[in-house]
Amino acid sequence: MGGRTYIGAVSRDRPTDPTFVSSEELLARSTAQGARGIFVRFVLVVLGINLVIGGAVVAFDIWSSVRETRESLESSAKHALYVADRLHAAQPDLPLGAIVTRASELTGMPMALLDARGEVVTSTSPKLAGGLRVVYGSHLSPGIRYEIREDLGEVSGAWMVRPFLEGARLVVVVPHTVEDEGRVEYFTISAGVLALGEAFTLLAMLLSANWILRRPLARLVNELTSALARDVQRRQLAEQSLHAKELQLLQRARLASLGEMATGVAHELSQPLNNIGLLASRVTRRALDDQPDPAFVQDKLQKIQGQVQRASRLIDQLRAFGRPAVHNMALFPIDRPVHAVLDLLQQQLQNRGIAVKVDIPADLPQACGDEAQLEQVLINLINNARDALEDRPADPSCPAIELTAEAVRPSADAEAEVHLRVADNGPGIPSSVAERVFEPFFTTKEVGKGTGLGLSISYALVRGFGGRLELSSIPGGWTTFTLLLKTTLVSATKDALHAGADDPAG
Ligand code: ADP
C-alpha cells in the first residue's frame, strides 16, 4: 500500500502539501493494516494450536502402537514357551535340546536352552548365543526384555527368559524390526497429515480472511471515522456559533463605544469650533472699529490657531486609529527616543512640579521597532502619567515619573528583550479599570479631555513591531506600563506577524 505523495506540479484540486493523504486512502490504509495485523496473529495462533494438538495426537498414537506391538510380542513369546511345555508333556523322554529345536521349528522363533550354570546347551540360531551376552551380560534374569537393535540382526526383538526343567532356562526370541513398531510410517504419515491440515487451514483462512476480517473491519473503521467526523463537525459548528456570538457582542460593544466616542468627538470638536467662532467674531468686530488694534487681532488669531491645532490633533488621533500602521523597523538605542520625548515634555512636567527620573544602563542591546512610533507611544504613556499625577488626591509632595530600562532574557535559550518601564506614583488603576484600559474609546477622563484612544493605539503600535505593552498597577502605589521590545529584526518581524490577529484597534 504505502502513502501516495504528490511530487512536482500540484493540480488545482489537490492540496499543496506533498505528504497529503486523502481520507479515503487513510481509511483503506488503516483497514488493511489492521486486517493484516489481526490476520497474522490469528494465523499464528491457529497454526500453533494445530501443531500442539497434532503433535499430541501423533505422540499418543505412537505410544499406543508401541504398547500394542509389545503386548503382541509378549503373547507370541508366551505361546512359543507354551509349545515347548506341551512337547515335553507329550514326550517326556525326549532330551531337552531336541524339545527346544522342535518347538523353534514349530513356532519359527529362535530359541536357546541354558543349563543351571548359564552355559548355552542348545541354540537354534548362531546369533542367539552371542546376543545373549550382549543383552544380558552375566545376569540372565527371567522376564521379558525388548531389544530392538540393528546390531542383533534377526534376533532383534522381544527376549523372554523362563526357568525350564532341571534348573535349566529357556530363552525365546520373537524377532522384530524397528519398522514393526510402525514408528517410521507413523511419523511420515502423521507429519504428512499434519502438514496437509496446516496447509489447508492456512488456505481456508487466506480465502476467508477478506470475508471474515477485512469487510467488518472496514465497516468498523468507517463507522468510527464518520462518528469522529460528525463529532468534529458538531464541535466546529458549536465553535462557529460561539464565535458568531462573540462577534455580535464585540460588534455591540464597538457600536456602544462608537456612540461614546461620537459624543466625545462632538464635544471635543464643538469646543474649538465655538471658540474659533467667538474669537473670529471678536476680531471682526474689532476690525470694523475705527481704531484697529493689531496686537488684539494678533492675539486672537494665535488663539484661533491654537484651537485649530487642538481639533486637528483629535482628527489625527482618529485617523491613526482607523488606518493600519506602517512600521519603519530598525534597531536603535532605547535611550534615544526616551530623551527625544523628554526634551519635548520636560518643561510642562516641571511646570506641574512632576519630577522625572531616567535610569537606562549604557550597555543595553539595541531595541527593535519604529522609533518615531515608539516616541508617539512614550508621549501617550507620559501624558497619561501626567494626567494621573494631576488627579492624585493625597500626598502631592513628590509626584514622579520614572523611566527605567533593562535587558531581560525570557528563557535560557531565548534572545534578550529590552524592557522599558514608564511608572508613576499617581493614584493607581483599580482592576476593573485596568481590564479595559487597552480598549479603544475607553476613558475615565472627563468629556473633552480624553478620547480613550491613546493606549489602544499604543498597544497596536507596539504589537506591530513585535513587542508587547503590559500594565501592572498597585492601587495607591506605582502604576507601571512596560514596553517589551525585541532585539533582532527577525524575531520582531515574526512576532509582528503573529500579533496581527489580536490588535485591538484592528
Ligand atoms: P485617554 O487618556 O484618552 O483616556 P487612554 O487609552 O490613553 O485614553 O487611557 C485610557 C484610560 O486608562 C484612562 O482614561 C485612564 O483611566 C487609564 N490610565 C491610563 N494611564 C493611567 C495611569 N498612568 N494612571 C492611572 N490611570 C491611567
Residues whose N, C-alpha, C, O or C-beta is under 5 A from the ligand:
A	BS01	ADP	N384 A385 A388 G426 G428 I429 V437 F442 T443 T444 K445 K449 G450 T451 G452 L453 G454 L455 S456 T479
